[in-house]
Amino acid sequence: MELTRKVVLITGGGTGLGREVARLFAREGMQVAVSYSRSRTEAEQTVAEIEAQGGHAAAFQADLSRTSEAESLVQEVARRFGRLDLLIHNAATTRFVPFSDIEAIDEAAWDEIFAVNTRSAFFLARAAAPFLRQSGSGQIITTSSIAGMRAGGSSLPYAVSKAALIHLTKCLAIALAPDIRVNSVAPGLLMTRWVAGFPEERLEAMSAKALLKKPT
């Protein structure tokens, strides 16, 4: 896929992994749409950094737990840049609750985590599909997690939402074939602000379980 002058939309693109991905694609010549929910300052900083290095980027606010905003986000990005070639669903939310504390998980936590982590991925993909088909080489990448492959992570609902996202990715790959490729990446422990909710002893234990015995 030739990247120069093509357009990528990255949800959760202002912080952590999303920010690094935004920088990478900008260096490869892509125009970058950085989507954020609450991290406006960080998203605008990411855009400013890309533009200072000669790239093209813009920040877009959207609450992905609201389906209408997820769909409007895609439309707004396509209008702004005139096309869309790559959608990266990287945004996620969680609650930091030990698996054993099942009483601490309420219905609201389940609803929000699934709405952002899983449900929005479907509606973003559906809204993006016409533009990705027009691209001729459109692709979708979801950011899942090793927590979706084995029991673990920040909370039980988070792990289940990521497992569902992995299966959704496989289903979308069938639904959108052969015009649009759909894949997922499943990161392990990344030392971003995401892990600020973990106690130090838990981070050490997670690092010890990693094959390289250290976080990324």
Number of C-alpha atoms within 10 A of each C-alpha: 9 9 16 13 16 20 27 28 29 26 31 27 31 30 24 16 19 24 21 14 18 29 21 14 19 26 17 15 17 23 25 30 30 27 30 25 17 13 14 17 13 17 26 19 15 24 25 17 16 22 14 10 11 12 20 21 24 20 24 20 18 21 16 27 21 15 19 14 17 23 20 14 24 26 18 13 23 19 11 12 18 12 18 29 27 26 25 25 27 24 25 23 17 21 17 16 19 14 17 9 10 12 8 11 17 10 7 9 16 17 13 20 22 24 19 23 27 28 21 25 29 20 19 25 25 15 16 26 22 13 19 23 17 13 18 12 14 23 25 26 19 26 23 28 23 17 22 20 15 11 13 17 23 19 20 22 24 27 24 23 25 25 21 19 25 23 14 19 24 14 13 20 18 13 12 18 10 10 17 23 17 25 17 19 13 14 13 16 18 14 13 11 10 16 15 11 11 14 9 11 9 11 16 14 12 17 18 13 11 13 8 9 12 15 16 12
